[in-house]
Amino acid sequence: MDQRRAPVYEALEKHRSDRIVHFDVPGHKGGRGNRELTDFLGPKCLKADVNSMKPLDNLNHPVSVIKEAQLLAAEAFGAHSCFFMVNGTTAAVQAMVMSACKAGEKILMPRNVHISAINALILSGAIPVYIDPGINNRLGIALGMSIDDIKRGMEEHPDARAILVNNPTYYGICSNLREIVRLAHSRNMLVLVDEAHGTHFYFGDDLPVSAMEAGADMASVSMHKTGGSLTQSSLLLCGENVNCGYVRQIIGLTQTTSASYLLIASLDLARKNLSLNGKEIFNRTIELSEYARKEINSLGGYYAFSGEIINKDCVYDFDITKLSINTRDIGLAGIEVYDILRDEYGIQVEFGDLGNILAIVSAGDRAMEIERLVSALYEIKRLYAREPSGMFELNYINPDVVYTPQKAFFASKKSMRIKDSKGRVSGEFVMAYPPGIPVLAPGERITEEIIEYIAYAKEKGSLLMGPQDMMIENILVLEG
């Protein structure tokens, strides 16, 4: 196929030049109905915000230009088939889980999954078998899954239908994906890969193996994170052992029937750009990331970790484009450094947790911006550093699972103060966002450590979310 093509974009351009008179939705009529919105986004953007029609195909039943664009994407990513997702990678993760597992069926997964994966369990009724990830006490973060732990999980649950793998984690850590695929397929299990942060694995040099190259069955890929498409656009990639017609039906359960052509066209154009220029783009990204890491580590007090943490077990590989920086040695939580960077230096990084910040670097960055980040971190250390005493040790706490997420979420519940909830079973989520990994999920026992974590995260300024009580003072627990 010709990767220089962009079928959806080309069809939209032709549609615009045809000067069609619109008596359909959307009601802004190419922007004429909302001048302020047109001034903000631009007339070309508003004219491309159209409804599904025969010349432009339909995302839920593609037969022409969207179908062609998805075939081009499948080829570019080395997949058997591909679905464009406009409900974010959240919808792609949920589609993977619900395609692989029916109610009552088991799925192996690390507990440090994104909330979308646990939400998929609530929607589907699948039963999670959590494999505790490794822990790096120096960094205070969860790692990947050990092959020995995976083997044990498979042996103890031979009826499991699938395994879900992060590739990579938010921090850039990868498990041994090729071996996981081998083990799973030898037991007739599907391998589902949350590749929200791994688009670049398909195109860059010297990067961890991608899901499709490793032989995984399905992968959810956040094109908007590192692939250059618009926010909320994503891909769901499938291998040859997957029933694509069934997957399309599952996607239809949750994906909108009013798909945005702006998002669809952005996926089409982003795929074209990566196909033609991806190697150059991500080689430049690696160059900038490595330079930033070297400069930050030379400041002292910070630790921008990289491939040296690889142990070929629960850190099988590391994504060197990820600029993850541990801040604990300067006595500041990552979220505190995150806030200072934004509020006092005009620098927005991806997130800050209790011990780290993550800066997303891409080929769109410039050396002068890297220097600005390094200089700001130097100033923060000089002005704000203190003794690292009394800091919370970990961003991840192994769960005590009492009930399945679905059973707990829909059970009878009552509200009580979080500080008084020790020993009760949670009926809702609590998490810091980003990264969106729950510290507490429905069906899990509330421990003193979790209560202390929530209090400490609030004190440090983390954005906590999940409970009905948006002040995060009360929590719903199961009655009885």
N, C-alpha and C positions, 0 to 999 in steps of 0.2 A: 504494500500500500504506500501511497505517497504521503509521507509525514509533513510535507510542505503545505498540505491542504488543511483547511479549517472549515468543514462543511456547514456547521451551524452559523458561524460568523459570516460566511459567504452568503448563506440564505437570508440572514437578517439584513445584510447590505443590499441585496437585490430587492427585498421587501420594501426597504426604505426608499429606494430609487423608483419603485413602482407607484409611489404616491397613492397608496390605497386609502379610500375613505372608510373610516372606522365607525361602525355602529355595534361594536362589541366592547368588552372590558379590556383594559382598565379604564376607569372613568376619567382619568386626567387627559385622555385623548392626545397622546404624544407630548404632553406637557402644557397644552393650551389651557387646560382647566386648573392649573396650579402654577402660576408664574414664579412664586417664591421657590418652589421645589425645582422648577426648571432652571432658575438662576443659580441654585445651589449645585445641582448635579450636571447641568448642561443639556442643551436640546438634543444632542445626539444620543445621550444616555436615555432620555425619556422616550424618544422615538423607537428605541430598541426594547423598551419595556412593553411587550405585547403579549397577547393571549395565544394559546395554541391554535393552530390552523393547519390545513393540509400542506401548504408549501413549507411550513416550519416544523412539521412533525409533532408528535406528542410524547412527552417523556415517559408516560406510563405504558405506552404501547408503541414504541418507536419502529417505524418501517422505512424511513428515508434518511433525512440528513442527520437526525440524532443517532439513528442506528449506525450510520457510517462513521460519525464522530466517535461513538463508543467502540467500534471495531478498530479505529485508528489508535485509540487509547489502550485497548487491550494489547495490540501489537507493540506499542511503545513500552509498555510495562511488562511484557513477557507473560501476559495472562491469556487464558483461553477465552474469557469474556469479561466485559466490564459494564458496570452500571454507573451513570451519573447520579449523584446524590445532591439534592438542594436543601435538605434538612440537616446539613452538617454531618460530620463523622459520627455523631451520636446516633443518627438513624442508620448509618452503615454498620456500626457495631451491633446495634439491636437487630438488624436484619440478619447478620451472621449468626448470632446466638439463636434466634428464633427459627432460622432455616435448618440449623443443625440439631436442635433439641426441642422436643415436645414436652408438655407438662409431665412432671414426674421423672424425666430423664436427667441423668447426671452430666455435668460438665466440669472438668478440671480447670482451675484458673488461679493465678496468683491473687492474693488479697489486695495488692496495691494496683488494682485496675481502676480505670476511670469510672465515675458514677454511671455512665451510660451502660456499662456492662452489667452492673448490678440492677439497674432499672430494667434491663432486658429480662433478667430473672423474674422480676416482679410481674412483668407483662406476660411472660411465657409460662411461668410455673416450673421452669427447669430448676434443678437442684444443684447448687454449687458445692464442689469439693475443693476447698481452698488449699493451695500449696503455699506455705509461708515462704516469702522471698528471703534471701540472705539480708543481713544488716551490716552496714558499715558504721561502726560506733564513732569513728573519727569524724565522719561527715554527718552522721545522724540520719542516714537515708536508707530506704529499702532498695535492694539490688534486684537481680534477676533470679530465676529459679535454678536450683541445682538439679543436675540430671539424676543423681541418686534419689532426691526427694520426688522427682517426677516418676521414676520407676516405681518407687514405693506407692505413690498414689495410684498408678495404673494397676499395680498388683492387688491393692486393697479394694479397688473399684473397677473390676474388669468389665462391668456393664456401662461404664462411662461412654457417652457418645462422641465427645469432642474435648479438645483442650484449647484454651485461649492463651495467647502469648503476647506480651508487650514487646514491640520491636521498633524503636528502643523505648525505655522508660522516658519520662519527662527529662530526667537528668542525663540521658544518653547511654544508658546501660543496656546491654543486650545479653540474652540467654543463648545457649547453643542451639540455634534454630534448626540447623540441618539434622542434628541428632534427635531433637524432639520430633521432627517430622518422621524420621525413620522409625522411632519407637511407636509413635501413634499409628502410623499406617500398618505396622506389623500387627496391631491389635484392632484394625478396622475402625480407628477413630479418626475423625476429621480434625484438622489443624486450622484454627482461626487465629488471625494475627491482627492485633490492634496496632496499625502502623501510622497512627495519627501524626507522629513526629518523624516519619521515615521516608517521606517522598523522595528525598535526595539519594537514598540508597540505590535507587534504580538507575541513576545517571552519573554519579560521581565516582572518582577513583579512590582507592584506599579507604573505603567505607565498609561497614558491616554488610553481611549478605541480606538481600531483600527477601520478602516472604515468597514471592513467586519463583525466584531463583532457587530458594531452598526447597521448593516443592510443596509449599503450604496449599491448602484447599481454598481459603478465602482470606482476603486482606482488606481492611478499611484504611484508606489513604487520605489524609487531610491535605489535599492539594493547596488549600489556601494558606497552610502554615509555612511550608518551605518550597511550595511549587509555583507560587505566583498567581494563583487564581483569586477570585473575590472571596471574602469571608463568608463562611457557611457552605461553600461548595466543596465537594468531596468525591472520591471514587470508591466503589466497591469492586474489587478484583476477584475473579473466580478461576480456579483451576479446572482441569478437564473432568475431574470426578464429581463435579457439582451439577445438579439438575438446575440449569439456569432459568427454566420456565417457572419452577417452584420458587426460586429465589425472587424472581420478579413479582410473583404473587405476594410473597411475604413483605417485600418492600412496599407494595401497594397498601398494606395495612396501616402504615404510619406516614408515608411520604405524601406531601401535598398533591392535590390534583390541579393546582394552579402554579405550576413550576415557573420560576423566574428565568426568562431567557437571558437576562444579564448574567446570572450565575452559570447557566448552561454554556453560554458563549465564552465566559471566562475560563471554564474548564477546557473548552476546545482550543482556545488560543494559548493557554498555559501548557497544555500537552504539546502543541506545535513548537513552542519556544523551548521546552525541555528536550524534545526530540532533536532539534537542530542545534541547540546551544547548551544543553544541560551539563555536559562534561566541563566546559569552560566556566560556566556559572558556578558549579560546586567546587571546582578546583580553586577558584578565586575565594569562595566562602571559606574553604579550609585554610587558605593562606592568611586571610584576615583573622580567623579564629585563633590560629596558632600564634600569630603575632601578638594579639591581645592577651592570650594566656601567658606568654612569656613576660610581657611588660607588667601584668598584674602580679604575677608571682615574684617579680623583682622588687615590688613595693614592701614586701614583708607584711605579716599579719593576715593576709588573704591567701587562700589556697584555691587556685583555678585548676581543678583536677582534670586528668586526661587518661591516656592509655596506661599509665603506670599502675592504675588500680586493677587492671585485668589480672584475673587469677585462673582463667580457663574453667571456672566452675560457675558460681553465681554472677560473676562478671566475665562472661566469655569474650565479649568484645565491647568496644566503646566508640561512640559517635563523636569524632573529634571536631565536628562543626558546633557541638553544644558548648557554650561558654558558661559552665556551671561554676560558681565561685562560693566557697565556704567562707563565712564571715565570723565564725565563733571566736577566733583568736584575738579579734579586736574588741571582744566583749559586746558585740551587737548582734541581735537576731537578724536574719536575712530580711525579714519584713521591715525592720527599722532602717536598714540601708536602702531598701527599695523606696521607702517613703521619702527619705532625705534626698536621694537621687532625683526623684520627680519634683518634690516641692522646692528644693533649694538650688538644683542644678539643671532643671529642665530636661532630665534624661529619664525616659520610660523604659524600664526593663520588663521582661515577660512576667516574672513573679518573684516574690520573696517568701520563703518559708521561715521556720524557726532557726535555721542555721545556714541557709544558702540563698543566693540570688541566681537567676538564670537570665542571661542576655542572649537573645536570638540574633545571630549574625547571618547576613546574607550578602550576595554579590551586590545588592543595592546599597550596602553601606560603603562609606568612604574612610580612608585612613585617618582623616582629620576627626571623624566622629569616634573612632576607636581611641584616639589620643584624648579626646574630651572625656570619655568614660574613664580612662586610666587616671587622668588628672583629678577628676571628681572623686574617685576612690581614694587617691592619695590624700586629698583634702579632708575627706570624711574620717579617715584614720587619724590624721593629725588633730582634728578638732573634737572628735567624739569618742575615740577609743577609750576603753576602760578595762578593768580586770574582768576576765571571763568567768565570773563566779555566779552561781545560782541560775545558770542557763539550763533550759530543758534539753535533755540529751538526744531525743529521737523525734523524727517526724512521722514515724510509723510504729504502731502498736499491734502486735499479733491479736487477732480477735478471738473471743470465746463465743462460738456460734451455738445458739440454743434452738432457734427455729429457722426455717427457710425465709428468705427475704419476702416472698409473696405472702406466706402465712402471717408473718409479723405485720406487714404493711396493712393488710386488710382485717387484722384482728381488732377486738374491742380494746380500747386504750383509754388512758386517763393522763392528765397533765400533772407534772410535779416539778419542783425546782431541781435543776440539774445538780446543784450541790448536795441535794438530799437523795439522789437517785442511785447511789452505789448498790450494786447487786441486782437491780431491776433489769428487765430486758427491753431494749429500745424498740420503739415502733416507728422510728423515722431516722433520717440521715443527719449527721453533723459532719461538715467538711470545710476545709479552707479552699477558697477558689480564687485564682488557680492554685494548685494543679487539678483540683476536682477529684482527688482520691479520698474517699470517706475515712475519717478517723473512727466513725461509728455508723453502722448500717442497720436497717431493720432486722430484728432477730438476734442481735448480738448483746452480750452481757455488758452492762456499764460497770467499769472498774474505777477504783480510786485514781489510777494512772490516767485514764481517759478524762475524768473530771478535772484533774490537775492540768492536763494538756489543753483542754478547752479554755480554762481560766487563764492560762499563760498565753495562749494564742490571742485571746481577746485583749489582754493587757498590752501585748506587743503591737496590736493594730492589725492583725490578720482579718481578712474578710471571711467571716464564718457564715455558712448558709446551710439550709436543709430543713430545720425544724419549722413548724407552723409559727412559732414565736420568733419573729424576726429580730428581737433583742437578744436572742440566745440565752435567755435566763431560765426558761422552762423547757421540758422535753416530754413528749408523749411516750409512755411506757405501757407495756402490756398489763392488763388487769389480772389480778389473781396472784 
